Structure formats: C-alpha cells, structure tokens
Amino acid sequence: MDLGNRLDWGTNAMTASDFIDYYEILEISANAKSGTIERVFRYFAQLYHPDNRETGDRDRFDVVVQAHNALSDPIKRAQYDLEHRIRSNVSSRLVEEVGDSNGIGQGIDVQNKLLSLLYVRCRQNVREPGIGEIELERLSACPTEHLEFHLWYLKEKGWIRKIENGTFAITVEGVDRANSEHHRKTATTILLNDHSRDSEGSVQGRST
C-alpha cells in the first residue's frame, strides 16, 4: 500500500474515531528514534508540500505535519503511544478471533442456548416470561461483552424482545426458531446413529 492510500485511510479513520496511525503514515516502526522521525518527515514534507508542482498535495502534507507534531514531542509521543498500544491490542484480538475457526460455531451455540433458556422460561410461566441480562449471563456462562452482541442479534432477528420490566422474553418467531432447531438436532442425531449402526454391521459382516 502506498502512502497515498495510507493517508486516505488515515483521514477516514480520523473522521470515524479521531485516531490516526502516525507510524503507518510515516512508514516507520513504533520504536523509531527521533532522528528517523525527523528524516522521514522532511522527505514526505518536501514531497507533498503545496509548493511542489509535481507531487504537492495539501491534504497529505497536513497529515504528515500532524504525524510529526505528535511524534517529535516526547510528552505528546508518550501520550500517543499509550493510545497506539491500546488500539494495536484491540486489532490483535480482532485478528485472533477471526483466525479462530471455532469462534463462529461457539457463537451460534450461545445464541441457541439463550433462545432455549427464554423458551423454557416462557413455557414455565407465560405471564412472566422474561429473564434479566445478568441472569442470562450467569445461565449461559457468556461474558458480558459477548452477551450484548448475541442479544442484539436475537432481537434484530425478531426472536426475542425486551418487555416492560426490562427483561428479555422470547417471541412467537423465537419459539418457532427454537422448535426448528430442536427438530434439526434430533434429525441429525438419528442420522448419525443410523450411520454408526450401519458401519458396525458392515464391519461385523466382513469379520464373519
């Protein structure tokens, strides 16, 4: 990715979250020394200076200046580095979760478990079908930061709703979904058992 694309990304990032990766803008390491920062800044400042008729670019020049101002001052850099490390850790966790092939499957299991909990609660007492968020967290063993996503998903699908007392309850569509999932699992179990018996019979037939 060239600097132009990086600067475009940086401008968009600033609009979204007021944070720009200045190390990426200057194409240097987060461990770069002050001398390296000054040398690289001078190069890009000359390249994108508005007076440069061939490669001048005001927007890119301004972002390069911002990067230099933040990284050349020791106090400002220390403050920036703290935020940069936090952002980097968040990005690393995101990449780790994306690379975890079990992550999505586990999420589906949690969603089905939440739906089952609300299904049973409603069946037990249709007049008071709700379960609070803290209780759902305890019963599902799902961390708070993940539970919020799963409840949002189930609500957007129309399978659960928030009732007047602030708790969550299953909807008619949610009951249909829970029944459908139960039938699917039952059918899968029957097929697996049939396949297992057929395999055992085949092995016994060859051995006799």
KAHUUR-V508696 format. One record per residue. N is the residue number from 1. RES is the residue in three letters. PHI is phi as a letter, one per 40 degrees, with the letter a starting at -180 (* if undefined). D_LAST is the distance of its C-alpha to the last C-alpha in Angstrom with 2 decimals. Layout:
# KAHUUR-V508696
N:RES:PHI:D_LAST
N:RES:PHI:D_LAST
This chain:
# KAHUUR-V508696
1:MET:*:66.55
2:ASP:c:70.28
3:LEU:c:72.93
4:GLY:d:73.97
5:ASN:c:70.59
6:ARG:c:70.51
7:LEU:c:73.92
8:ASP:c:72.95
9:TRP:c:69.97
10:GLY:c:72.29
11:THR:c:74.75
12:ASN:c:72.07
13:ALA:c:70.70
14:MET:c:74.20
15:THR:c:74.63
16:ALA:c:71.34
17:SER:a:71.55
18:ASP:f:74.75
19:PHE:b:72.75
20:ILE:b:72.73
21:ASP:c:70.92
22:TYR:c:74.03
23:TYR:c:72.13
24:GLU:c:70.16
25:ILE:d:73.41
26:LEU:c:74.98
27:GLU:f:71.75
28:ILE:b:72.03
29:SER:c:69.98
30:ALA:c:70.50
31:ASN:c:71.62
32:ALA:d:74.29
33:LYS:c:77.63
34:SER:c:80.89
35:GLY:c:82.01
36:THR:c:78.93
37:ILE:c:79.45
38:GLU:c:83.08
39:ARG:c:82.32
40:VAL:c:79.60
41:PHE:c:81.75
42:ARG:c:84.70
43:TYR:c:82.55
44:PHE:c:81.16
45:ALA:c:84.50
46:GLN:c:86.25
47:LEU:c:83.53
48:TYR:b:83.62
49:HIS:c:87.25
50:PRO:d:88.89
51:ASP:c:91.63
52:ASN:c:89.13
53:ARG:c:89.57
54:GLU:c:86.41
55:THR:b:83.75
56:GLY:c:85.55
57:ASP:a:83.65
58:ARG:c:85.17
59:ASP:c:81.97
60:ARG:c:80.07
61:PHE:c:83.12
62:ASP:c:83.46
63:VAL:c:79.85
64:VAL:c:80.30
65:VAL:c:83.46
66:GLN:d:81.62
67:ALA:c:79.00
68:HIS:c:81.74
69:ASN:c:83.64
70:ALA:c:80.60
71:LEU:c:79.45
72:SER:c:82.79
73:ASP:c:84.06
74:PRO:d:82.38
75:ILE:c:82.60
76:LYS:c:81.34
77:ARG:c:78.53
78:ALA:c:77.42
79:GLN:c:77.27
80:TYR:c:75.46
81:ASP:c:72.93
82:LEU:c:71.96
83:GLU:c:71.17
84:HIS:c:69.48
85:ARG:c:67.09
86:ILE:c:66.22
87:ARG:c:65.53
88:SER:c:63.47
89:ASN:c:61.31
90:VAL:c:60.74
91:SER:c:59.73
92:SER:c:57.35
93:ARG:c:55.62
94:LEU:c:55.39
95:VAL:c:53.72
96:GLU:c:51.28
97:GLU:c:50.27
98:VAL:c:49.91
99:GLY:c:47.63
100:ASP:c:45.45
101:SER:c:42.55
102:ASN:c:41.77
103:GLY:d:45.37
104:ILE:c:45.18
105:GLY:c:41.88
106:GLN:c:43.39
107:GLY:c:46.49
108:ILE:c:44.59
109:ASP:c:42.88
110:VAL:c:46.36
111:GLN:c:47.78
112:ASN:c:45.05
113:LYS:c:45.62
114:LEU:c:49.37
115:LEU:c:48.93
116:SER:c:46.66
117:LEU:c:49.25
118:LEU:c:52.03
119:TYR:c:49.99
120:VAL:c:49.42
121:ARG:c:53.06
122:CYS:c:54.32
123:ARG:c:52.09
124:GLN:c:53.40
125:ASN:a:57.03
126:VAL:c:57.87
127:ARG:c:61.56
128:GLU:b:60.99
129:PRO:c:57.98
130:GLY:c:59.02
131:ILE:b:57.74
132:GLY:c:59.98
133:GLU:c:59.09
134:ILE:c:59.17
135:GLU:c:56.84
136:LEU:c:54.45
137:GLU:c:54.51
138:ARG:c:53.63
139:LEU:c:50.90
140:SER:c:49.21
141:ALA:f:49.76
142:CYS:b:51.07
143:PRO:d:54.05
144:THR:d:57.31
145:GLU:c:57.65
146:HIS:c:54.26
147:LEU:d:54.68
148:GLU:d:57.79
149:PHE:c:55.89
150:HIS:c:53.10
151:LEU:c:55.68
152:TRP:c:57.65
153:TYR:c:54.63
154:LEU:c:53.66
155:LYS:c:57.30
156:GLU:c:57.81
157:LYS:c:54.78
158:GLY:g:56.45
159:TRP:c:53.66
160:ILE:b:55.92
161:ARG:a:59.69
162:LYS:c:62.29
163:ILE:c:64.07
164:GLU:d:67.63
165:ASN:c:67.02
166:GLY:g:65.49
167:THR:c:61.87
168:PHE:b:58.94
169:ALA:b:57.41
170:ILE:c:54.66
171:THR:b:55.82
172:VAL:c:54.51
173:GLU:c:52.98
174:GLY:c:51.38
175:VAL:c:49.85
176:ASP:c:48.39
177:ARG:c:47.02
178:ALA:c:45.46
179:ASN:c:43.88
180:SER:c:42.54
181:GLU:c:41.07
182:HIS:c:39.44
183:HIS:c:37.85
184:ARG:c:36.65
185:LYS:c:35.00
186:THR:c:33.38
187:ALA:c:31.99
188:THR:c:30.70
189:THR:c:28.97
190:ILE:c:27.28
191:LEU:c:26.09
192:LEU:c:24.74
193:ASN:c:22.88
194:ASP:c:21.39
195:HIS:c:20.36
196:SER:c:18.81
197:ARG:c:16.72
198:ASP:c:15.67
199:SER:c:14.71
200:GLU:c:12.65
201:GLY:c:10.82
202:SER:c:10.32
203:VAL:c:9.01
204:GLN:c:6.43
205:GLY:c:5.55
206:ARG:c:5.64
207:SER:c:3.84
208:THR:c:0.00
